[in-house]
Amino acid sequence: MSESRHSSKSVYALIGEAAIARLIAAFYRRVKDDPVLRPLYPEADLAAAERRLRLFVVQYFGGPSDYSAERGHPRLRMRHAPFAIGRAERDAWVAAMLAALDEAQIGEPAYSEMRQYFENAATFLINRPDLTLHEPKP
């Protein structure tokens, strides 16, 4: 995506690669300490996962297409299929990413565009129904 949906410049053009790198680093610091998210990220792959997310976010928000050059089409649902992602995992991921957006001091209009994308993408990746949603209420 080279143009932002809400502004005349892409998010990448507005905030730059250094801000995205700060954002992703702040997110992964939270992953390391989050009891819901940590099991989804194998220790041996943690640094590589951080790099892949950084490359993806750079590309998605209008920067260089290094992610696709290395890995091909993002295929987010397929790549996340091995991980059990329910509402709790989605909500923990979004909370960590929103806190990282704040820590990285991502300003408007980039903040709102990124927040909307991250919330929607996290919801899209849910691949496990939460049993609590189907249980009768007492």
Secondary structure, DSSP 8 states (H G I E B T S, - for coil): --S-SSSSS-HHHHHHHHHHHHHHHHHHHHHHH-TTTGGGS-GGGHHHHHHHHHHHHHHHTTS--HHHHHH-S--HHHHHTTS---HHHHHHHHHHHHHHHHHTT--TTHHHHHHHHHHHHHHHT--S--GGGTS---
